[in-house]
Amino acid sequence: MSEKILLVDGHSIINRAFYGVTDLTNSEGLHTNAIFGFLNTLFKVLDEEKPDYLTVAFDVKAPTFRHKLYDAYKGTRKPMPEELHEQVPVLKDVLHAMGIQTMEKAGLEADDLLGTVAKRSEKKGMEVTVLSGDRDLLQLATEHIRIRLPKTKGGVTETENYHTQDVIDRYQVTPLQIIELKALMGDSADNIPGVPGIGEKTATNLIVQYGSIENAYAHVEEIKPNRAKEALRAHYDMAQMSKTLATIDIDCDYDYDWEAARLGDIYTAEAYQLLKKLEFRNMLSRFSVEAPANERIEKNFRMLPELGEAENLLTRAEGVKRLAFALLREEGHVLALSLTLSEEETYLIPVQGFLTEGWLLERLVRILEGADEIACLRLKEELSCLDAAMEEEGISLGPDTETAFRDAEIAAYLLNPLKDSYSVEELAKECLQLAIPSRAELFGKESLAQAMEEKPKDFLSYGGYSSYVLYQSMPVLKERLQKAGMEKLYQEMEMPLVFTLYRMERAGVRVDAEALKAYGDELGVRIGELETKIYEEAGETFNINSPKQLGVILFDKMGMKGGKKTKTGYSTSADVLEKLAPEHPIVADILEYRQLAKLKSTYADGLAAYIGKDGRIHTTFQQTITATGRLSSVEPNLQNIPIRMELGRRIRKVFIPKEGSILVDADYSQIELRVLAHMSGDENLIQAYREAQDIHRLTASQVFHVPFDEVTPLQRRNAKAVNFGIVYGISSFGLSQDLSITRKEAQEYIQKYFETYPKIKEFLDGCVDKAKKDGYAETMFGRRRPVPELKSSNFMQRSFGERVAMNAPIQGTAADIIKLAMNRVDRRLRQAGLKSQLLLQVHDELLVEAEEAELSQVREILAEEMQGAAELSVPLEIDMKQGMNWYEAH
């Protein structure tokens, strides 16, 4: 059997780990996330590959030939972030302590070293694996050289494997032709410019047809499409340079010693001490004679399929004060309960035989009622399961039990709101430095029910970790929240909000189905009329919903000016059409057609599908999606009900109260501007709000130097755009677009605004400076929003980061205030024993279904609790209306 050698692209893998693992630091303040991620990947691949030889290649600081070639053409390459840079030498120390050979040489890139050693090893008769995140290395693939590329999907890392045929199957070209592809399409990650205007699809077609860029250029007159021909003709020199940049040197000047690379026992005492210092606790188990960490943990997982055993455990669990639970669900049914009572005790109780779902949930509620601290994940979803059991048994979770819950997802979200996944696997990795198998790895596409039946051992592993990880992670998350100053935010705002939102979702909002259908029919008639009119104006029928066909009609056939060509045809976006509408009736009709078609499909038809058997729509509020802390609503989204056009606003008429009730809508007045006044401490703005002046008229008066009473409607509108634009860090270009004025005029408006409110400029600049220093923006309540864009080498990204740094403290604080108001209103309604209930939150607005007999009390509660949600240096004002539908109440 041939010997195996594993070659690792150190630079690529540590870079990938740095951006893939949430920031970790040890007690000495050293960033460790990239080292942790690199070692986790390395250990996993070593377990799978079991190689005889191992070497990790690194780039060195000294510029290589390719660096110089690139820099001569396009300037300096993007530097490595300092937080990553400091981890590279530490990783090398760890690898050397493990006896793992590293290789690097001034003037050579890691790719060249890997290519050279891979080819030499293949000649020696070895089976070679190259591990890298860089697709350039696919050019090395042969029958005996396998390229492994890690890929993360939904928080789970899988590896794509490529020999020669795999490259051909995936890319339609041979491994060596990958170089030709890169020469044409470029690669921004590797600073390879390529040919402007040629993307992957065109590049592939050209190389499949001509084999190389040289041959393609020799037949340049035959190339189609025309833009590809012109691009290659104009930029052939760039293609040649890109080919040089993309070509890996497979015979570079480097003395490689295979014996030095032979893999021995990597779990040395020296490496143990280094990992201990880095605080990678779960990795230390690899150095012990004991079983690996996962194996030791899973020994404490027990399946309890018998009623007697389950009964005994659940009775004992009623006295446990700290625990974690998870309900394993599928298609609305609970399949099993995962319960962790201590580090050594995790149980999985399946729903089968006498162990019915109702019995199990009822027993779980009893356990939860007696606990002081309950760790879980996505509590709102768990409550929906528990609800049926509680209703049947006539029990409910008391206020003390509500305060005992700790939702790990919400804690992880507060610590890093930019992530898109807060799964058990992610928590295990980031809190416990533990790699656990994901559902996909254990069961593939099998259902949980199948897995429980066919793979009981794996099901126990999956189910056991579902609560064990939560039990172990919560103390770590709690400590990190304390360190970040967000524990109060978590305990007093976000966790109570879970229950507030749950009650709102359960209540739902009543919909008049007949009125909704009539509204849809009315839209349908008007859409038909517009369709006929548009065809008459165009002189032919065409697909109005096809941007390509519409572009041809407007710009080619009708000869309208201002058309913008894209890769797929003319742009027919709203901003393009809105500029043409005043002069061309057909364009105005198309815009109206689009609006009405959207209203019909999304609302008239779309909402009908969500009306439940109770005649109500039950939306789902998402608490861990937006980076600023705002809530979002899905299935359906009730937070984007149209308000700009009258016909759109009328959709609110179909939302009605139950019999004997009335809808009350309370909306914060200019909450973000009031937050800005408070946080900036600007005396002029504060005084204006205290005197209840028309803030937009006042701003217009001061910015345009006209008496307050002589401000024109246009001046007030322009001042309003500036007022709200400032909150979002608007640029002179953005304001000029909004107001249809020149950029110079817009800049003058902004300048005059800051002269009028000087402390606002000081505050916004301070927000940017603070975010640059800290790495995050912060709300009045301590919520953090990371702003990594501020460190970008890209000007547009940095500018976006600056706008985020200005806006996040304001928008985030406003979001925090509305959350506090929701909790306060919900609590007061329940404390007063009222039947009225909070139904919806739409940004700064709350909607309550009030019993007619309780109306005055509800209005009083809304006013007191919303206005008292936060203490600002300006009053928090609300607009409150009521009506027999949401339209009347808004």
NURO-989372 format. One record per residue (C-alpha): residue in three letters; x, y, z. Coordinates in pm, whole numbers, plus 32768, in hexadecimal, padded with zeros to 4 digits. Each point is the difference from the previous one (the first is absolute). Example, Ala and Ser with C-alpha at 12.3 -4.5 7.8 and 13.67 -1.06 7.14 Angstrom:
# residues 2
ala84CE7E3E830C/ser808981587FBE/
//
This chain:
# residues 890
met800080008000/ser808581597FA3/glu806480F18111/lys7F2781378031/ile806C81698024/leu7F20811D8071/leu806381607F96/val7F45812280A1/asp7FE181617F78/gly803C80AA8150/his7FB581627F90/ser7EB77F9F7F59/ile7F7D7F26811E/ile805780F2811A/asn7F67811E7F38/arg7EC37F367FCF/ala7FF87FA68172/phe802C816D8065/tyr7EC6806B7F46/gly7F3D7EC2804D/val80237FF0817B/thr7F72810F80E3/asp811380C280AC/leu80A17F428121/thr8104808780EF/asn80B77F5C811F/ser8022809D815A/glu813D80B27F8E/gly7F3D80B57EEF/leu80987F407EDB/his7F127FC77EDC/thr7FE57E877FCF/asn7EDB7FC67F12/ala80D77FBE7ECB/ile80E87F0F80B9/phe7ED47F498092/gly7F537FE17EAE/phe81427F937F52/leu80487EEE8100/asn7E997F847FFB/thr80137FDA7E84/leu81597F5F8012/phe7F9A7EFF8109/lys7EC67FA67F3A/val80C67FCD7EBD/leu81117F3C80B5/asp7EF77F188093/glu7F757FC77EA0/glu81457FEF7F38/lys80EE7F5480F6/pro813080767F34/asp81677F898029/tyr808F815D7FB8/leu7F7F815D804D/thr8079815D7FA9/val7F5A81548024/ala806981107F0A/phe7FFC8174804F/asp803981407F3D/val811380E6807B/lys7FFF817B8017/ala811080307EF8/pro7F5580507EB3/thr7FF97EE77F03/phe8016801D7E86/arg7E857FF17FEC/his7FD9810C810D/lys80E680E67F3A/leu7F4E7FBA7EB9/tyr7EAE804B8099/asp807A813780B9/ala809E80897EC5/tyr7EB07FE57F57/lys7F01805B8109/gly809E80708147/thr80317F608151/arg7F4F7EC28067/lys7F1380108126/pro80BE7FD58148/met7FAA7EED80F7/pro7F26807D8124/glu80D08039813A/glu7F227F1280CD/leu805A7EEB7F08/his816A80697FCF/glu804C7FD18172/gln7F7E7E997FF9/val80DF7F7D7EE6/pro81467FE480CA/val7F417F638123/leu7F6C7EFA7F15/lys815C7FB17F7A/asp807A7FD28167/val7EE37F0A803F/leu804A7F3E7EBF/his81757FEE804F/ala7FB07F908164/met7F377EE47F64/gly81287FA27F25/ile7F4980707EC4/gln80E280877EF0/thr7FB681567F6B/met8093808C7EC1/glu802F81617F82/lys810180B77F30/ala8034816D7FA9/gly7FA580427E95/leu7F197ED17FEA/glu7E8C7FED8045/ala7F697EE280C7/asp7F517F8E7EBE/asp81507FD07F52/leu808B7F378124/leu7EC87F28800B/gly80067FCA7E86/thr816F7FA37FFE/val7FEE7F0C8126/ala7EB77F687F84/lys80957FB17EA9/arg81497F7C8092/ser7F3F7F2480F5/glu7F277F787EE7/lys81407FA27F40/lys80757F428136/gly7EC57F297FE5/met7F4280A4811E/glu7E8D804E801A/val7FEC81788036/thr7EED80D080A6/val8010817C7FF2/leu7F1C80B680F4/ser7FB181687FA3/gly7EE680FC7FE4/asp809480817EBA/arg7F6C7F777EBC/asp813F80607F44/leu80927EBC8086/leu7F0B7F337F30/gln810080227EE7/leu80D57F0480C2/ala7EF77EED8003/thr805E7EB07F63/glu7FA47E958040/his80F67FFD8124/ile7FE18168807A/arg7EB5804D80A8/ile7F9F8168804E/arg7F1E802D8130/leu7F408147801F/pro7F41803F8147/lys7EAA809E7FC9/thr7F0C807F810A/lys7E897FE27FCA/gly7F068063810C/gly810C8000810D/val807B7EA17F9F/thr81567FCF7F5D/glu80187EF77EF2/thr81207FB67F13/glu7FF57FF47E85/asn80FA7F047F71/tyr809A801E7EA6/his80CB7F107F28/thr801E80427E88/gln7EA57F847F9F/asp7F5C80BB8120/val808F81487F7C/ile7F817FB27EA1/asp7EA67FA08084/arg7FE3813E80CE/tyr80A681047F1E/gln7FF27F617EA0/val817A80387FDD/thr81367F39805C/pro80C980598139/leu810A80B87F34/gln7EF180C57F4E/ile7F9680908152/ile812780ED7FC2/glu7F63806D7EB7/leu7EB0803A80AC/lys80A180DC810A/ala80B880C27EF1/leu7EB280627F6A/met7F11801E8129/gly80FE806F8106/asp7FED7FC18177/ser7FDF812680F0/ala80637F25812A/asp81507FBE7F5D/asn8024815A7F65/ile7FE97F757E9E/pro7F58810E7F2B/gly7F907F2A7ED7/val7F5980A27ED5/pro7EFB810B8055/gly7EA67F977F8A/ile80497E897FE9/gly7F5A7F328110/glu80157E8F8059/lys7EFD7F897F02/thr809F80B37ED6/ala81607FA18070/thr7F997E918017/asn7F6180067EA6/leu8139809B7F68/ile80F17F0780A0/val7F217ED67FAB/gln7FFC80797E96/tyr8165807C7FD4/gly80C97F518110/ser80DA81298062/ile8004817C8005/glu810A80027EEF/asn7F277F317F17/ala7ECC80CC805A/tyr80BD813E7FA8/ala80767F657EB8/his7E8D7FD07FA8/val7F898145809D/glu7F2F80647ED1/glu7F2D7EC48025/ile7FB380388172/lys7E9A8039806B/pro7F6080BB80AA/asn808A81407F70/arg8050809B8153/ala80E07ED58055/lys80B680297EB5/glu803981748040/ala80667FC28169/leu81087EFC7FA2/arg808180D47EE2/ala8022813480E0/his808B7F4E8131/tyr80CA7ED87F7C/asp8133808780B7/met7F3C7FED8144/ala7F987E9A7FB2/gln816E7FA27FCB/met806880A48145/ser7EDC7F5880B4/lys80707EB07F77/thr815D803B808D/leu7F6580608150/ala7F227ECA8003/thr810F7F057F9A/ile80957F3F8123/asp81757FB47FE4/ile80207E85801D/asp817C7FFC7FF2/cys8077811680E2/asp814C801280B3/tyr7FB37F58814E/asp80AD7EE180B5/tyr7EF17F278096/asp80537EF58103/trp7EFE7EE78009/glu80927F618138/ala7FDB814780BF/ala7E9480017F95/arg7FBB7E9D8079/leu7EDF800C80F5/gly80457F888162/asp7F38802E8142/ile7F8881687FE5/tyr7F648002815D/thr813B806D80B6/ala80268096815C/glu807E81467F69/ala7ECF801D7F1D/tyr7F1C7FAC8127/gln8089812880C5/leu7FD380EC7ED8/leu7E967F987FC8/lys7FC080208174/lys808581657FF3/leu7F1F80447ED4/glu7EDC7F7780D2/phe7F937EFB7EFF/arg7F757F238112/asn7F597EF57F2E/met81307FD07F22/leu80CC7F9C8130/ser7F477EB48013/arg80BA7F957EC3/phe8144800380CB/ser7F797F1A810A/val7FFA7E868005/glu7E8F80258045/ala7EFD7FEB7EEC/pro7FD481347F23/ala7F228114808D/asn7ECE7FA57F2F/glu801A7E938063/arg801B80558173/ile7EDA80F07FEB/glu7F237F0E7F3F/lys803A7EEF8105/asn7F1F80D180E1/phe7EE080057F04/arg7EEB7F068055/met7EC87FA07F40/leu7ED17FB780DF/pro7EFF7F4E7F25/glu7F437F5B8122/leu7EEA80AD80C1/gly80817F978157/glu816080857FCA/ala7F7D81427F67/glu7F08802E8120/asn81127FD88106/leu80E780F67F51/leu7EF681097FC8/thr7F8D7FEB816A/arg816780338077/ala8031811A7F05/glu7EE880C980A5/gly80F7805E8113/val812180657F1A/lys804681768006/arg80E080247EC9/leu7FB57F3C7EC5/ala7FEB80107E86/phe7EFA7F6D7F19/ala7FB87FE07E8C/leu7ECE7F767F4F/leu805C7F3E7EC6/arg7EE280547F12/glu7F967FA97EA1/glu7EC980647F3E/gly7F5C80968134/his80377ECE80DE/val80F47FC5811C/leu80D77ECA7FC1/ala80D0800D813E/leu806180D1812D/ser81728043803E/leu80468058816A/thr814E805680A5/leu8002800F817C/ser8178801A8038/glu81467FE27F40/glu7FF17E87802F/glu7E8A7FCA7FCB/thr7F5580277EAE/tyr7EC77F3B7FA8/leu7F377FCA7EC4/ile7E957F96802D/pro7F567F997EBA/val7E8B80257FBC/gln7F937E947FD2/gly7F117F08809C/phe7F8B80788156/leu80EF81277FE7/thr7F0680E37F51/glu804881627F8E/gly7EF7809680E7/trp807D7F438133/leu816A805A7FBC/leu7FB681737FCF/glu7F2480118134/arg81197F6980D2/leu80FB80F07F65/val7F29812D8065/arg80057F858169/ile817D7FE57FF2/leu8021815D7F6F/glu7F1D8092810E/gly80F57F8D810D/ala814480707F5A/asp80C281438040/glu80C780007EBB/ile7F907F5B7EBC/ala80E080017ECB/cys7F577FD17EAF/leu801980657E92/arg7EF080C27F46/leu7F1D800B812F/lys7EDB80967F40/glu7FED7EC57F29/glu80177F218134/leu7EE580C280A7/ser7F187FB87EDC/cys802D7E8B8048/leu7FD780268175/asp7ECB80D87FD3/ala7F1A7EE37F98/ala806D7F2E8128/met7FCF812180F0/glu7EA6804C7F76/glu7F957E958021/glu807B7FEC8167/gly7F7B8157805A/ile8156807C806C/ser80DC811F7F95/leu816280738038/gly800680FE8118/pro80C681487FF9/asp81197F6480CE/thr80277EE87F01/glu800880F97EE2/thr812D80AC809F/ala80B37EB18025/phe80227FC47E89/arg814980447F4C/asp7FEA7FF37E83/ala815F7FB67F7C/glu7FAA80787EA1/ile7FA4815B807D/ala813B801580D5/ala80D97F9C7ED7/tyr7F4680FA7F23/leu8046812080EF/leu81717FA48002/asn80117FF47E83/pro7ECA80817F4A/leu80A97FE27EAA/lys7FF57E847FF7/asp7EEF7F467F46/ser800A7EC180CE/tyr7FF37FBF8176/ser7FE57E867FF6/val80677F048109/glu81307FA97F27/glu8069816F7FF6/leu7FD280258179/ala80CE7EC58040/lys811980847F27/glu800381648085/cys7FB17FCB8171/leu80917EA98046/gln81087FDD7EED/leu7F517EB97FB0/ala7FBC7F7C7EA2/ile7EBD7F397FFE/pro7F5D7F547ED5/ser7EE780BE7F58/arg7EB17F687FA5/ala80697FF87E90/glu81447F488055/leu7F487EFC80D2/phe7EC47FC97F36/gly802E80A57EAB/lys7EA380427F74/glu7F557F0080DF/ser7EE3807C80D8/leu80308003817A/ala7EF07EFA8021/gln80C17F197F13/ala8145804580B7/met7F637FAD8151/glu7F8C7EB57F72/glu812D7F9F7F2B/lys812880AA80AC/pro7FB47FFC8174/lys816D80378067/asp802A81327F21/phe7EA8807E8069/leu806B7FEA816C/ser813D80C37FAD/tyr7F40810D7F44/gly7EEE80178106/gly80F07FFA8126/tyr80D081227F7D/ser7EBE80C67FC6/ser7FE280438176/tyr81647FB1807C/val809A81197F30/leu7EFB80F68082/tyr80447F9B8169/gln817780307FD5/ser7FED81367F21/met7F1C80DC80D1/pro8101804C8114/val80FC805E7EEF/leu7F0280DC7F4D/lys7F9980A0814A/glu816B8056804F/arg803180977EA5/leu7EC280CD8021/gln807980838151/lys815180557F6C/ala7F5780B97EDF/gly7F1380B980EB/met7ECA7F5E7F62/glu7F837F1A8114/lys7EF380F9806E/leu7F94802F7E94/tyr7FE27E867FE2/gln7F487FBE8146/glu7F1E812F8015/met7FAF80497E93/glu803F7EDF7F13/met7F957ED780D5/pro7EB4809C8075/leu7FC580607E94/val7FFA7E8E7F9E/phe7EC37FD480CE/thr7F6981477F86/leu80357F977E96/tyr7F837EA28044/arg7EB880878089/met7FDF80EB7ED3/glu803C7EE57F08/arg7F097F1F80B3/ala7EF681137FFE/gly802780547E8E/val7F3681107F54/arg7EA37FCF7F73/val7FCE80297E89/asp7EBF803E7F3D/ala80307EF67EF2/glu7EE280807F2A/ala808581658006/leu81597F7B7FA5/lys7F707F467ED4/ala7F3E81347F91/tyr813E80CE801B/gly80B87F017F27/asp7EE780027EFE/glu8008817D7FF0/leu81787FF77FC9/gly7FD57EF87EF2/val7F0B80DC7F3E/arg80E9812D800D/ile81307F2A7FA0/gly7F3C7F827ECE/glu7FAA81657F9B/leu816B806D801E/glu80787ED17F3B/thr7F1980577EDC/lys8067816F800C/ile81777FAA8005/tyr7FDC7F1A7ED1/glu7F4881147F42/glu810E81008054/ala81157F0B7F9B/gly7F517F957EC2/glu802F7E8D804F/thr7FD57F008113/phe812B7F9180CC/asn80537F7B815B/ile7FEE813580DD/asn80A67F3D8119/ser81327FB17F2B/pro810A81108033/lys80AA7F8E7EBD/gln7EC680217F27/leu7F9B814480AD/gly815980957FBE/val7FE87FAF7E8F/ile7EA680A67FE8/leu8061813E80BB/phe8162803E7F89/asp801C7F557EAD/lys7EA080167F70/met7F86814280A5/gly815B809F8006/met7FF580898161/lys814080A4807B/gly80B07FA28143/gly800D7E897FD0/lys81137F4D80C3/lys80877EC27F62/thr80507EDB80E5/lys80837EA37FB3/thr7E9C7F827FCB/gly7F6F812F7F4B/tyr7F7F81558066/ser7FC58050816E/thr7E8F803A804B/ser802980348175/ala7F1380EB80B9/asp80FD811C8015/val80387FF57E84/leu7E8B7FFA7FB3/glu7FA5810F80FD/lys80DD80F97F48/leu7F4E7FB07EB7/ala7E9B7FF88087/pro7FB681797FF9/glu804080107E88/his7F7D7EAB7F93/pro7E9D7F908066/ile80507E927FB3/val811580028107/ala7F1780928107/asp7F067EEC7FAA/ile81117EF4801A/leu8064807F8159/glu7E967FF68074/tyr7FD77EA57F65/arg81317F8380C0/gln7F858090814A/leu7EA67F697FD9/ala80887EAD7F8F/lys80DF7FFC8136/leu7ED9805C80DE/lys7F2C7EEB7F6A/ser81037EE9800B/thr809E80578151/tyr7ED4807A80C3/ala7EAC7FBB7F63/asp805C7E9E7F90/gly81297FC780E6/leu7F588053814C/ala7ED17F287FB1/ala80DE7ECB8010/tyr805E80528169/ile7EA480238094/gly7FDB7EED8106/lys7ECD7F398066/asp7FC08107810B/gly7FE3810C7EF3/arg814480A38073/ile815E80257F72/his81187F9180E8/thr8147809A7F8D/thr81547F99808C/phe80D9810D809C/gln81767FCB7FD9/gln80DC807B811B/thr815C7FA07F84/ile800A80777E96/thr805281717FE5/ala8153808C8063/thr7F67813680A3/gly7F157F4780EB/arg7EBF80477F42/leu7EFD7EED7FEC/ser7F967F6A7EB6/ser7EC17F487F9F/val7FD67ED37F19/glu7EF77F0F7F83/pro7F6D80F77FB6/asn80C281418026/leu7F0B80F280A3/gln8107810C8034/asn800D806D7E94/ile7E8E80477FCB/pro800481227F05/ile7FCC81618083/arg807180E47EE3/met7EE67FD87F04/glu7E908013805B/leu7FA17EBE7F4F/gly81167F4E80BE/arg7F9880938150/arg7EA07F7C7FC7/ile807D7E9D803E/arg7FF680608171/lys7E8380077FEA/val7FF67E837FF6/phe80A57FE78159/ile7EE2801280FA/pro7FC87FC48176/lys7F357EE0808E/glu7E96803C805A/gly7FDA80F18122/ser815D80917FD3/ile80A781267F56/leu815F802D7F76/val80E2810180A5/asp813E806B7F4E/ala811380C180B5/asp812880837F39/tyr813880A98087/ser8028815C7F6C/gln815680367F5F/ile80A57F1280F7/glu814F7FEF7F4C/leu8021817C7FF0/arg7FA880148172/val81087EF7804C/leu80F980CB7F33/ala7FAA813980C8/his80397F458148/met813D7F467F9D/ser80A4812E7F5C/gly7F9D80EF8116/asp7FC181127EFD/glu7F54811B80C0/asn7F5080917ECD/leu7F5C7EB77FA3/ile7FAD7FAA816A/gln7F6181548037/ala7F307FE17EC4/tyr7F717EB38075/arg7FC080808161/glu7F3B81227F6F/ala7F417F0D7F1F/gln805D80C47EC8/asp7FD77F7F7E9D/ile81637F777FE6/his80097FFC7E83/arg7F7981647FE3/leu80FC80758106/thr81207F577F4A/ala7F90809E7EB7/ser7FE8815480A7/gln81637FE88089/val80A47F547ED8/phe7F6280E37EF7/his8008813B80DB/val7E8F80557FDE/pro7F0780578115/phe7F547ED0809A/asp7EA6806A7F83/glu807C803C7E9D/val80917EA57FC0/thr7F727F747EBD/pro7F7D7E9A7FE1/leu81287FB07F18/gln80FC808880FC/arg7F5E7F348115/arg80067EC67F25/asn817080367FB2/ala8050803B8171/lys7F437EC28059/ala80D67F3B7F08/val813A8091809E/asn7F857FBB8164/phe7FBA7E927FBC/gly81257FDC7F10/ile80F7806E810A/val7F8D7EE180DD/tyr80677F0F7EED/gly814D80A97FB5/ile7F7F807D7EAF/ser810380837F09/ser7FE281377F29/phe7FCE7F187ED6/gly7EE77F4280AF/leu7F5381428069/ser802380947EA2/gln7F537EC97F73/asp7EE880118103/leu7FB781707FC8/ser805680157E8B/ile80FE81158042/thr817080227FAA/arg81067F5880D5/lys808E81578056/glu7EAC8079807F/ala7FD77EC280CA/gln81598030809C/glu7FA08165805D/tyr7EBE7F8380A5/ile80C37F0480CF/gln81068104805E/lys7EF580FA806E/tyr7F527EEA80C3/phe813C7FB880C7/glu802F8174803E/thr7E9E800A808A/tyr80337ECA80D9/pro817A7FFF8044/lys80017EEC8103/ile7F637F0C7F0B/lys813180107F1D/glu80DF7FD48131/phe7F317ED68074/leu7FFA7F507EAB/asp817780307FCF/gly80327F78815F/cys7F2F7ECC7FAB/val80E47FB57ED7/asp813F803880CA/lys7F817F25811C/ala7F997EE97F10/lys8156800C7F59/lys80A97FDF8153/asp7F167EFB8099/gly7F9B7F437EC6/tyr7E8D8030804D/ala7EEF81078023/glu7F3180068140/thr7E9E80638060/met7F9680BC8137/phe7FAD7EAF809E/gly81517F5E7FB0/arg7F997F397ECA/arg812E7FD27F1E/arg80067FFC7E86/pro81557F947F73/val807780DB7EDE/pro81147F387F51/glu7FD180D17EC5/leu80BE811F80A6/lys81437F397FD7/ser7FC47FB17E92/ser80FD80737EFC/asn7ED880437F18/phe7F8B816D800C/met7E907FA87FC2/gln80057EFD8116/arg80A480F580F3/ser7EFF810C7FA6/phe7EE97F068041/gly80A57FAB814D/glu800381718060/arg7E8D801F7FB6/val7FBD7EC980D0/ala80D1808C8120/met7F2D813F7FFB/asn7EAF7F597FD6/ala801A7EC480D5/pro800580B58153/ile7ECB80C87F9E/gln7F347EF67F4C/gly806E7EF980FD/thr7F9A80D98128/ala7EAC80427F5F/ala7FD87E867FCE/asp805D7FC7816D/ile7EFE80FE8076/ile7EE57F617F38/lys80607EAB808F/leu7FF380898162/ala7EB080A07FB0/met7F777EB47F7D/asn806A7F49813B/arg7F6C810F80DE/val7EB3800F7F45/asp7FDF7E847FFA/arg80537FE78173/arg7F0981148062/leu7EE57F697F35/arg80327EB280AC/gln8036808F815C/ala7EB880BE7FE0/gly7F527EBB7F9E/leu7F8780957EB7/lys7F867F347ED8/ser809781027F10/gln81407F8E7F5C/leu812D80827F45/leu7FF27F807E97/leu810B80A07F27/gln813B80CD8005/val805E80B67EC1/his814780BA8038/asp7F91812480E2/glu7E907F9F8011/leu7F397F1A80E7/leu7EA77F747FAF/val7F1A7F8C8119/glu7EB17F4B7FE7/ala7F3F80AA811B/glu7EBB7F828095/glu7F06811D7FE3/ala7FCB8004817B/glu817A801B8034/leu804581097EF8/ser804F812780E3/gln80E07F2380D9/val80BB7F7F7ECC/arg803B81607F7F/glu808280678155/ile80EB7ED38010/leu8086803F7EA2/ala8042816E804A/glu80A87FC48151/glu80D27ED57F9F/met807380797EAA/gln8053815F807A/gly80A77F748138/ala80CD7EF57F4D/ala813D80D38014/glu8073813E80A8/leu807A80F37EF7/ser805281708010/val7ED980347F13/pro7E9D7F7A802C/leu7FA37EBA7F57/glu7EBD80587F4C/ile7F087F0F7F61/asp7EE280267F08/met7ED97F278061/lys7ECB7FAD7F33/gln7EEE7EFA800A/gly7F107F677F06/met7F3C7ED37F8C/asn811F7FA27F1A/trp817780447FF0/tyr7FD081067EF0/glu7F2180D380E1/ala80E87FD08129/his813B806B7F49/
//
